[in-house]
Amino acid sequence: MKQVVWAASRFTTDTHDYILNTVVLLMYRSGPSTAQLDIFSDSNDLPGTSIGTLASPESIPLATSEVTFSASGISLSANSTYWVVLRAPTGQLWWSYTENASGYGLGFSPIYTASDYAGSSWDPVDSTYPNKLQINATLAAVPEPSQWAMMGVTALGVTGYALRRRLAKTN
């Protein structure tokens, strides 16, 4: 039976909600390979449940280089911890590490882990040589004050109309 290794790195959001755009990893492959990158929730400082899969790049280079995975509609809640989980459905991939913990992007964390059992159990977390990644996200849309006012006026209008109809029926 082939051993299936998954690699994961943690990141956190600040006080804002975000929409994930891309995740960039420093990686390489040794032969024909495919990659799958998922975002997982946090469960006691380890990857929990998958909340979304990113679109894989068309190809992954043989030499170490940055590889971009694109997201579509993955929402990230404020003040939350998430995990980027990389696996190779076919072939073998390597997620390169960095020799310092100075990463970049939204909520970078130098914490990483791996699973030799397709995510059913995880090794203890480590931060010696963290996986190199970049999280790119945009702030989630927040209604402007004028939009809140318009929603309030609309709600009052609908309520007034409903009351008027109810009064008309009772008379």
HELIX and SHEET records of a PDB file:
HELIX    1   1 PRO A  145  THR A  170  1                                  26    
SHEET    1   A 5 PRO A  47  LEU A  54  0                                        
SHEET    2   A 5 THR A  34  ASP A  42 -1                                        
SHEET    3   A 5 THR A  81  THR A  90 -1                                        
SHEET    4   A 5 TRP A   6  THR A  12 -1                                        
SHEET    5   A 5 PHE A 108  SER A 115 -1                                        
SHEET    1   B 3 SER A  65  LEU A  76  0                                        
SHEET    2   B 3 TYR A  18  ARG A  29 -1                                        
SHEET    3   B 3 LEU A  93  TRP A  95 -1                                        
SHEET    1   C 4 SER A  65  LEU A  76  0                                        
SHEET    2   C 4 TYR A  18  ARG A  29 -1                                        
SHEET    3   C 4 LEU A 133  LEU A 139 -1                                        
SHEET    4   C 4 TYR A 104  GLY A 105  1                                        
END                                                                             
